[in-house]
Amino acid sequence: MGHDKHEVGIEDIEYFLPERFMTSGDLAKDFGFSLSFIEEKIGVKKIYIAGENETTSDLAVEAARKHFDKRPGLENRIGIIAVCTQTPDFQLPHTSAIVHKKLGLGADVACFDIGLGCSGFVYGISIVKSFMEANDIEYGLLITAETYSKVIDDNEKSTKPLFSDAAAATLLSRQPRLIPRNFTFGTDGSGYDSLILRSGNPAIPSGENHLFMDGRRIYNFVASVVPEDVKKCLNINGMELSDIDSFVFHQASNFMLDTLAKKLSIPNDKRLVRNIEHFGNTVSSSIPIALKTILDSANDTQLKILISGFGVGLSWASTILVTE
């Protein structure tokens, strides 16, 4: 497949994790779960927790700086920063403006936020790629960053042992290592309240101030919608399941990954990427963190990677990334 040499794609990925963490042993003890339930069913051995004064923009900035440390002068060539987050520093302004200030960037940078969760990385790649191509921008950063720990009730056993704070900064450019092919997107707004944080809206003064998750509804949604979306994505890209080298699904939980593998008949081998045990469910950063691992060990291998994000909204999106 020939590619336009000016096509925008993913050049590099960096991520940042807070220093604080909890182990599966801590979680088992706190919630009365067995260690095997935490490590095998949920799939986590460690979750990361932002410090008391550590904000989403702090994590975002640390991830972005890793690119600038590697590539002196890059900070002067960035034309767009999109921050995908659902735990912004403030209700307004947009967190990307705060990231812009902390990074000390010039005035000619487009900055905006994307208010999506676990599907946000896939949506974000399409948005930033399109924006860069339409406006002739050379370099852009898609930063996915969440501090769910700030909105989770520490005593809530359906959310606390699962979600993990992290940020990933994905550098998009015209010298890509991974080029996205056709995308699929979807929304089921009837399930908007399956994962919801009612506080933070002055119009709802009595809103609960902790994240609520209806795990069963989300599981049923993922199990029914995502396999069909993956098939649709393969179809519009003229590929078969067997053409894909790696499947990188949002790292929701081991149980969810097992379900998707089974429904799609993906052999449980290295093709189905799992890294939830090391990082927890890092929301919009789970796919880029997994992609970095693949890129770091890929050398010059030709790759076809199917990525699929799904969750809050309810929303979902998939695409296939191919090496240049």
C-alpha positions in Angstrom: 0.0 0.0 0.0 1.6 3.2 -1.1 1.5 6.2 1.3 1.6 9.9 0.7 5.0 10.8 2.0 3.5 13.9 3.7 0.9 11.9 5.6 0.8 12.5 9.3 1.2 9.5 11.7 2.7 8.5 15.0 6.4 9.2 15.3 7.1 8.5 19.0 5.4 7.9 22.3 6.4 8.7 25.9 4.6 8.2 29.1 4.8 9.3 32.7 3.6 7.6 35.9 3.3 9.2 39.4 5.6 8.0 42.1 2.9 6.8 44.5 1.4 3.4 43.9 -0.6 0.6 45.5 0.2 -3.1 45.0 -2.3 -5.9 44.4 -1.4 -7.0 48.0 -2.5 -3.6 49.3 -5.7 -3.7 47.3 -6.5 -7.3 48.4 -6.0 -6.3 52.0 -8.0 -3.1 51.8 -11.0 -4.6 50.0 -11.1 -8.1 51.3 -10.5 -9.6 47.8 -8.2 -12.6 47.2 -4.9 -11.8 45.6 -5.8 -14.1 42.7 -9.0 -12.1 42.1 -7.0 -8.8 41.9 -4.2 -10.2 39.8 -6.1 -12.6 37.5 -9.6 -11.3 37.1 -9.0 -7.6 37.3 -5.4 -8.2 36.1 -3.5 -5.6 38.1 -0.4 -6.0 40.2 0.1 -2.2 40.7 -1.9 1.0 40.3 -0.5 4.5 40.3 -1.9 7.4 42.3 -1.1 11.0 41.7 0.3 13.0 44.6 -2.0 15.2 46.6 -0.8 18.3 44.8 -0.1 16.6 41.5 -2.6 17.5 38.8 -3.5 16.1 35.4 -1.5 18.9 33.7 1.5 18.0 35.8 1.5 14.4 34.5 0.8 15.7 31.0 3.8 18.1 31.1 6.2 15.4 32.4 5.2 13.1 29.5 5.7 15.9 27.0 9.0 16.9 28.4 10.5 13.5 27.7 10.1 14.2 24.0 11.8 17.6 24.3 14.6 16.1 26.3 15.2 13.6 23.5 14.9 16.1 20.7 16.3 19.5 21.5 14.5 22.2 19.6 11.3 20.2 19.1 9.4 22.4 21.5 9.8 25.3 19.0 8.3 23.2 16.2 5.1 21.9 17.9 2.0 23.5 16.2 -0.8 21.7 18.2 -1.3 20.3 21.6 -4.5 18.4 22.2 -5.1 17.1 25.8 -7.5 14.2 26.1 -8.8 14.1 29.7 -11.9 13.7 31.8 -10.2 14.9 35.0 -9.1 18.4 33.9 -7.4 20.7 36.4 -10.4 23.0 36.3 -13.8 23.0 34.8 -12.4 25.9 32.7 -9.9 26.9 31.2 -8.9 23.9 29.1 -6.1 21.9 30.5 -4.0 22.2 27.3 -3.6 25.9 28.0 -2.1 25.1 31.4 0.2 22.5 29.8 1.2 25.2 27.2 2.1 27.6 30.0 4.1 25.0 32.0 6.0 23.9 28.9 6.8 27.6 28.0 5.7 27.2 24.4 5.3 30.1 21.9 2.0 31.8 21.0 1.5 30.1 17.6 0.3 26.8 19.1 -3.2 25.5 18.8 -4.3 24.1 22.1 -7.6 22.4 22.9 -9.0 19.5 25.1 -10.8 16.4 24.0 -13.4 15.3 26.6 -13.3 11.6 26.0 -12.1 8.6 28.2 -11.1 5.2 27.1 -11.9 5.7 23.4 -10.1 9.1 23.5 -6.7 8.0 22.1 -8.2 6.6 18.9 -10.5 9.6 18.5 -7.6 11.9 19.3 -5.3 10.4 16.6 -7.9 11.0 14.0 -8.6 14.6 15.2 -4.9 15.7 15.5 -3.9 14.0 12.3 -6.7 15.7 10.4 -6.0 19.0 12.0 -2.3 18.9 11.2 -2.9 17.9 7.6 -5.6 20.5 7.1 -3.4 23.3 8.5 0.0 22.2 7.3 1.4 21.6 10.8 4.7 19.8 11.1 4.6 18.4 14.6 1.8 17.9 17.1 1.3 16.3 20.5 -1.7 14.3 21.6 -1.5 14.0 25.3 -3.7 11.6 27.2 -3.8 12.3 30.9 -6.0 11.3 33.8 -6.0 11.5 37.6 -9.1 9.4 38.3 -7.8 8.8 41.8 -9.0 12.3 42.6 -12.6 11.4 41.8 -12.7 7.9 43.0 -14.1 7.0 46.4 -11.2 5.2 48.2 -13.7 2.8 49.7 -15.4 1.9 46.4 -14.3 -1.6 45.4 -15.7 -1.5 41.9 -13.4 1.4 40.8 -10.5 1.8 43.3 -8.6 -1.4 42.5 -8.9 -0.8 38.7 -8.1 2.7 37.7 -4.6 4.1 37.6 -3.2 7.7 37.1 -0.9 8.2 34.1 -0.2 10.4 31.1 1.1 9.6 27.6 2.4 12.0 25.0 2.1 10.9 21.4 4.2 12.8 18.9 2.6 13.1 15.5 4.6 14.2 12.5 5.2 13.7 8.8 8.0 11.2 9.5 5.8 8.6 11.1 6.6 5.1 12.3 2.9 4.2 12.4 0.3 5.4 10.0 -3.4 5.1 10.8 -5.6 3.6 8.1 -9.4 4.0 8.1 -11.2 4.5 11.4 -14.5 3.4 12.8 -16.3 5.4 15.5 -19.5 4.8 17.5 -21.6 6.2 20.3 -24.4 4.8 22.4 -25.6 7.9 24.4 -28.4 5.9 26.1 -25.6 4.5 28.3 -24.2 7.8 29.3 -24.8 7.3 33.0 -23.0 3.9 33.1 -19.8 5.7 34.1 -20.5 9.2 35.4 -19.1 11.9 37.7 -22.0 14.1 38.6 -20.1 16.8 40.5 -18.2 19.7 39.1 -21.3 21.1 37.4 -22.7 24.1 39.2 -26.1 23.3 37.8 -26.2 20.1 39.8 -25.1 21.4 43.3 -26.2 18.1 45.0 -24.3 15.9 42.5 -22.3 13.0 43.9 -18.7 13.9 44.0 -17.3 10.4 43.2 -17.1 8.4 40.0 -20.0 6.0 39.6 -19.5 2.9 37.4 -22.1 0.3 36.5 -19.6 -2.5 35.7 -22.2 -5.0 34.4 -23.7 -2.5 31.9 -20.2 -1.6 30.7 -19.2 -5.2 30.4 -22.3 -6.0 28.4 -21.8 -3.0 26.1 -18.1 -3.9 25.4 -18.9 -7.6 24.8 -21.7 -6.8 22.3 -20.3 -3.7 20.5 -16.5 -4.0 20.3 -16.1 -7.4 18.5 -18.5 -6.1 15.8 -16.6 -2.8 15.5 -13.3 -4.7 15.2 -14.8 -6.7 12.3 -16.1 -3.5 10.7 -12.6 -1.9 11.0 -10.9 -4.9 9.4 -13.5 -4.9 6.7 -13.1 -1.2 5.7 -9.3 -1.7 5.7 -9.5 -4.7 3.5 -7.9 -7.0 6.1 -8.6 -10.2 8.0 -8.0 -11.0 11.6 -5.0 -13.1 10.5 -3.3 -10.1 8.9 -3.0 -8.3 12.3 0.3 -8.7 14.2 -0.9 -7.1 17.4 -4.3 -6.3 18.9 -4.1 -3.4 21.3 -7.4 -3.0 23.1 -8.0 -0.5 25.8 -6.7 -2.3 29.0 -10.1 -2.3 30.8 -9.5 -5.4 32.8 -8.1 -8.9 32.3 -11.7 -10.3 32.3 -12.7 -7.8 29.5 -9.6 -8.7 27.4 -10.4 -12.4 27.8 -13.9 -11.8 26.7 -12.8 -9.9 23.5 -10.2 -12.5 22.7 -12.8 -15.3 23.0 -15.5 -13.4 21.0 -13.0 -12.6 18.2 -11.3 -16.0 18.4 -7.9 -14.3 18.9 -5.5 -16.9 20.1 -4.3 -15.9 23.6 -0.7 -15.4 22.5 1.6 -12.4 22.0 -0.8 -11.0 19.4 -3.2 -9.9 22.2 -1.2 -7.2 24.1 -1.7 -7.1 27.8 0.0 -4.7 30.1 -2.7 -3.9 32.6 -0.8 -5.9 35.3 2.1 -3.3 35.2 0.0 -0.1 34.9 -3.6 -0.7 35.9 -6.4 0.8 33.8 -4.9 4.1 32.7 -8.0 5.2 30.8 -7.0 7.0 27.6 -3.3 6.3 28.1 -3.6 2.5 28.1 -3.4 2.1 24.3 -0.4 4.5 23.8 1.5 3.0 26.7 1.1 -0.5 25.1 2.0 0.9 21.7 5.3 2.3 23.1 6.3 -1.2 24.3 5.6 -2.5 20.7 7.5 0.4 19.1 10.5 0.0 21.5 11.0 -3.6 20.5 9.9 -3.5 16.9 13.2 -2.5 15.2 12.4 -2.4 11.5 9.7 -5.0 11.5 6.7 -4.4 9.2 3.7 -4.2 11.5 -0.1 -4.1 11.3 -1.5 -3.2 14.7 -5.3 -3.0 15.4 -6.1 -0.5 18.2 -9.6 -0.2 19.8 -10.7 2.0 22.6 -14.1 1.9 24.3 -15.8 3.1 27.4 -17.4 6.2 28.9 -20.0 7.9 26.8 -20.6 5.1 25.8 -18.2 5.5 23.0 -15.8 3.4 20.9 -13.3 3.7 18.1 -10.9 1.5 16.2 -8.3 1.8 13.5 -5.3 -0.1 12.1 -1.8 1.3 12.4 0.7 0.2 9.8 4.5 0.8 9.7 5.8 3.1 7.1 
